[in-house]
C-alpha cells in the first residue's frame, strides 16, 4: 500500500511563490508518475499537472508557465513549484499516484 503526504502550503501574497511537497511511503517501487490537483471552496477538484518519472509533463492552461512539477515519485518525493501566485490559485492541493490521494495542503493567496 502507498501513502502520500503533502506539505508546504500556507498563506502567500499575490505574486509570491510556494513549493509543495508530496512524500510517498510504503510500496513505492512501482510508482512512475504523479498528478497534482486542487480544489477551491465550493468548486470541483481540478487537475493541475502530471509528471512521469520518464520525463513527460503536462499542465493545465491556468498554471502553465507558472507551476512546475519536479522530483521523482518512484524515489519517494514530488514537488510542485508555484510562482506568481494569484487569488484564483487559492485551494486545497493534492497529489495523486497509483490511484492513491494524499490528504491535501492548503494554499491561500491574499490580494
C-alpha positions in Angstrom: 0.0 0.0 0.0 1.2 3.5 -0.8 0.7 6.5 1.4 1.1 10.1 0.2 1.5 13.2 2.4 1.5 16.7 1.1 3.1 19.7 2.9 4.3 23.2 2.2 1.1 25.0 1.9 0.5 28.4 3.6 -0.5 32.0 3.2 1.2 34.0 0.5 0.7 37.4 -1.1 -0.2 37.9 -4.8 2.8 37.4 -6.9 4.6 35.2 -4.4 5.8 31.7 -4.6 5.4 28.4 -2.7 6.8 24.9 -3.2 4.6 22.0 -2.2 6.0 18.6 -1.4 4.4 15.2 -1.8 6.2 12.4 0.1 5.4 8.8 -0.8 5.9 5.9 1.5 5.1 2.2 1.6 5.2 0.1 -1.6 6.6 2.9 -3.9 8.7 0.7 -6.1 6.0 0.6 -8.9 5.3 4.3 -8.9 6.3 6.1 -12.1 4.2 9.2 -12.2 2.3 11.7 -10.1 -0.5 14.1 -10.7 -1.3 17.3 -8.8 -4.9 18.5 -8.3 -6.5 21.4 -6.4 -10.0 22.1 -5.1 -11.2 25.6 -4.3 -14.0 26.1 -1.8 -17.4 25.2 -3.4 -15.7 24.1 -6.6 -14.9 20.8 -8.2 -11.5 19.2 -7.9 -9.4 20.2 -10.9 -6.3 18.8 -12.5 -3.2 21.0 -12.2 -0.5 18.9 -13.8 1.1 15.5 -14.3 4.7 14.3 -14.4 6.1 11.0 -15.4 9.3 9.7 -14.0 10.3 9.1 -17.6 10.3 12.8 -18.3 6.9 13.7 -19.8 4.9 16.5 -18.3 1.6 18.3 -18.9 0.0 21.2 -17.2 -3.4 22.9 -17.1 -3.6 26.1 -19.1 -4.4 28.0 -16.0 -1.0 27.2 -14.4 1.2 26.7 -17.5 4.4 28.8 -17.3 3.9 29.4 -13.5 3.8 26.0 -12.0 6.5 23.2 -12.3 6.5 19.6 -11.1 9.8 18.1 -10.1 11.2 15.2 -8.2 10.8 11.5 -8.8 7.8 10.0 -7.1 9.2 6.5 -7.7 12.0 7.5 -5.3 9.6 9.0 -2.8 9.1 12.7 -3.5 7.4 15.1 -5.9 7.4 18.8 -5.7 5.1 21.5 -7.1 6.8 24.8 -7.5 4.3 27.6 -7.8 5.3 31.1 -8.9 3.4 34.3 -9.5 0.5 33.1 -7.4 -2.9 34.7 -7.9 -6.0 34.7 -5.7 -7.6 32.1 -8.1 -4.8 29.7 -7.0 -6.3 29.6 -3.5 -7.3 25.9 -3.0 -6.5 22.7 -1.2 -3.8 21.0 -3.2 -3.5 17.2 -3.5 -1.0 14.8 -5.1 -2.2 11.5 -6.6 -0.1 8.4 -7.6 -1.2 4.9 -8.5 -4.8 5.9 -7.7 -3.9 7.0 -4.1 -4.6 10.5 -2.9 -2.9 12.5 -0.2 -4.8 14.4 2.4 -4.1 17.8 0.8 -2.3 21.0 1.8 -4.0 24.4 1.9 -2.7 27.3 -0.2 -4.2 30.8 0.3 -3.2 33.7 -1.8 -4.1 37.1 -0.4 -4.6 40.2 -2.5 
